[in-house]
Amino acid sequence: MTDVLYEADIDMSPLRGRTLAIIGYGNHGRSHALNLRDTGVKDILVALREGSANKARAEADGFEVGSLGEAARRADAVSLLAADEAHGESWREHIAPNRKPGQALILCHGFSIEYGLIDPAPDADVVLAAAKGPGGAVRTAFERGGGLLGFWAVHRDASGGAQALAKAYLAGLGCGRAGIRETSFREEALADILGEQAVLVGGVCALAREGFETLIQAGISPEMAYIDTVHEIKYIADLIHDRGMLGMYEAISDTAEFGAHEVEGAIRDAVRPVFRAIVEDVTAGAFAQRWVADYEAGRKTLMARRKAAGAHPAEAAGAAIRAGAARRS
Ligand SMILES: NC(=O)c1ccc[n+]([C@@H]2O[C@H](COP(=O)([O-])OP(=O)(O)OC[C@H]3O[C@@H](n4cnc5c(N)ncnc54)[C@H](OP(=O)(O)O)[C@@H]3O)[C@@H](O)[C@H]2O)c1
């Protein structure tokens, strides 16, 4: 781990007296705009695509809202918080053709630089300022007086001030309250994508569905199978979040821990080649290419897969459990 910086270590002047455009007003965009304003960044323009459902929300929050082209013409720094898969399109069609010379580009994920979706001009500072977590948590942690862990990296330092800009931006999000560390675009992109594919989303859902089906085949009722393979993920996840994996073992039964140690090796052996293949696929940019192609073709593959996942019997069992719990409360 690199040195950790906190609020008091960070000079906020790179954000003062400059126009900042926040492109996108989704989970991260809204939280970034609100936190930066609350930490003293005065001149913020929110930029949205035509017809955005988030326009009214940004205006209700008191922000001036413009187009992506307007943001590109006016801003000294642009924070691109549109969906990653749309970065190439936003860059090619709106930002690059209108861009104010010397305008800095701030990204919250290594994805679009690391996998070549955008190729900023040589006069641009290009930095990563990633608040690690879902966008909503950037705001809720800030409102409670805290912040998410922040990671910065520099892809290009055209002005000599790129590093200072990234750190100031993270401090403006509240990350200086939790700690700000250096990373690289490659590290952030690969770690984020591997984490979500292999473990947090793909891995958890695959294990949960396989466990559910195994119990159904063993004659267990769908409700009981759902509770023991899906519903209780939350309790274990909360323990791991609050106390680490060792702390989780200490908080559960010895029976559960003994059994878990017995099977962990076999599960790891089974998934290791899959995980290695994910690293190669992501590192080569092949995953990014497939995802952007699907996005540009109307997300047909994503929607078909989501529909298939919705038809899995675990969904009906989960809905029944949640409906029962809602009736009691
Ligand atoms: N580093 C991390 O740990 C981390 C974690 C989560 C997210 N992130 C990053 O944060 C960024 C934003 O994520 P998010 O969670 O805020 O996403 P989100 O909630 O889905 O919001 C996406 C925003 O992008 C806009 N958008 C989508 N397609 C667009 C297009 N073609 N042109 C212009 N705008 C478009 C949406 O517009 P509408 O308002 O019209 O819907 C919306 O405002 C991404 O780069 C993501 O990778 C990083």
Ligand as a Chemical Component Dictionary entry (heavy atoms), coordinates in Angstrom:
data_LIG
# 
_chem_comp.id                   LIG 
_chem_comp.type                 NON-POLYMER 
_chem_comp.pdbx_formal_charge   0 
_chem_comp.three_letter_code    LIG 
# 
loop_
_chem_comp_atom.comp_id 
_chem_comp_atom.atom_id 
_chem_comp_atom.alt_atom_id 
_chem_comp_atom.type_symbol 
_chem_comp_atom.charge 
_chem_comp_atom.model_Cartn_x 
_chem_comp_atom.model_Cartn_y 
_chem_comp_atom.model_Cartn_z 
_chem_comp_atom.pdbx_ordinal 
LIG N1  N1  N 0  -14.421 3.094  -8.920  1  
LIG C1  C1  C 0  -15.517 2.582  -8.366  2  
LIG O1  O1  O 0  -15.466 1.892  -7.351  3  
LIG C2  C2  C 0  -16.838 2.875  -9.005  4  
LIG C3  C3  C 0  -17.995 2.336  -8.473  5  
LIG C4  C4  C 0  -19.220 2.590  -9.103  6  
LIG C5  C5  C 0  -19.230 3.380  -10.258 7  
LIG N2  N2  N 1  -18.058 3.898  -10.739 8  
LIG C6  C6  C 0  -18.035 4.702  -11.964 9  
LIG O2  O2  O 0  -18.863 5.853  -11.874 10 
LIG C7  C7  C 0  -19.319 6.182  -13.179 11 
LIG C8  C8  C 0  -20.838 6.401  -13.136 12 
LIG O3  O3  O 0  -21.444 5.276  -12.547 13 
LIG P1  P1  P 0  -22.878 5.388  -11.837 14 
LIG O4  O4  O 0  -22.952 4.257  -10.885 15 
LIG O5  O5  O -1 -23.109 6.776  -11.368 16 
LIG O6  O6  O 0  -23.854 5.094  -13.083 17 
LIG P2  P2  P 0  -25.433 5.397  -13.192 18 
LIG O7  O7  O 0  -26.039 5.598  -11.863 19 
LIG O8  O8  O 0  -25.943 4.317  -14.076 20 
LIG O9  O9  O 0  -25.519 6.806  -13.958 21 
LIG C9  C9  C 0  -25.101 6.883  -15.253 22 
LIG C10 C10 C 0  -25.308 8.279  -15.799 23 
LIG O10 O10 O 0  -24.763 8.201  -17.117 24 
LIG C11 C11 C 0  -25.680 8.768  -18.002 25 
LIG N3  N3  N 0  -25.577 8.148  -19.330 26 
LIG C12 C12 C 0  -25.829 6.871  -19.678 27 
LIG N4  N4  N 0  -25.661 6.714  -20.996 28 
LIG C13 C13 C 0  -25.311 7.925  -21.479 29 
LIG C14 C14 C 0  -25.022 8.421  -22.769 30 
LIG N5  N5  N 0  -25.050 7.628  -23.841 31 
LIG N6  N6  N 0  -24.685 9.725  -22.891 32 
LIG C15 C15 C 0  -24.656 10.540 -21.826 33 
LIG N7  N7  N 0  -24.948 10.137 -20.572 34 
LIG C16 C16 C 0  -25.265 8.844  -20.411 35 
LIG C17 C17 C 0  -27.032 8.482  -17.394 36 
LIG O11 O11 O 0  -27.887 9.388  -18.034 37 
LIG P3  P3  P 0  -29.447 9.628  -17.715 38 
LIG O12 O12 O 0  -29.415 10.661 -16.632 39 
LIG O13 O13 O 0  -29.969 10.113 -19.004 40 
LIG O14 O14 O 0  -29.993 8.297  -17.282 41 
LIG C18 C18 C 0  -26.759 8.731  -15.926 42 
LIG O15 O15 O 0  -26.880 10.098 -15.623 43 
LIG C19 C19 C 0  -18.868 5.061  -14.094 44 
LIG O16 O16 O 0  -17.667 5.456  -14.711 45 
LIG C20 C20 C 0  -18.606 3.925  -13.127 46 
LIG O17 O17 O 0  -17.660 2.967  -13.548 47 
LIG C21 C21 C 0  -16.878 3.665  -10.135 48 
# 
loop_
_chem_comp_bond.comp_id 
_chem_comp_bond.atom_id_1 
_chem_comp_bond.atom_id_2 
_chem_comp_bond.value_order 
_chem_comp_bond.pdbx_ordinal 
LIG N1  C1  SING 1  
LIG C1  O1  DOUB 2  
LIG C1  C2  SING 3  
LIG C2  C3  SING 4  
LIG C2  C21 DOUB 5  
LIG C3  C4  DOUB 6  
LIG C4  C5  SING 7  
LIG C5  N2  DOUB 8  
LIG N2  C6  SING 9  
LIG N2  C21 SING 10 
LIG C6  O2  SING 11 
LIG C6  C20 SING 12 
LIG O2  C7  SING 13 
LIG C7  C8  SING 14 
LIG C7  C19 SING 15 
LIG C8  O3  SING 16 
LIG O3  P1  SING 17 
LIG P1  O4  DOUB 18 
LIG P1  O5  SING 19 
LIG P1  O6  SING 20 
LIG O6  P2  SING 21 
LIG P2  O7  DOUB 22 
LIG P2  O8  SING 23 
LIG P2  O9  SING 24 
LIG O9  C9  SING 25 
LIG C9  C10 SING 26 
LIG C10 O10 SING 27 
LIG C10 C18 SING 28 
LIG O10 C11 SING 29 
LIG C11 N3  SING 30 
LIG C11 C17 SING 31 
LIG N3  C12 SING 32 
LIG N3  C16 SING 33 
LIG C12 N4  DOUB 34 
LIG N4  C13 SING 35 
LIG C13 C14 SING 36 
LIG C13 C16 DOUB 37 
LIG C14 N5  SING 38 
LIG C14 N6  DOUB 39 
LIG N6  C15 SING 40 
LIG C15 N7  DOUB 41 
LIG N7  C16 SING 42 
LIG C17 O11 SING 43 
LIG C17 C18 SING 44 
LIG O11 P3  SING 45 
LIG P3  O12 DOUB 46 
LIG P3  O13 SING 47 
LIG P3  O14 SING 48 
LIG C18 O15 SING 49 
LIG C19 O16 SING 50 
LIG C19 C20 SING 51 
LIG C20 O17 SING 52 
# 
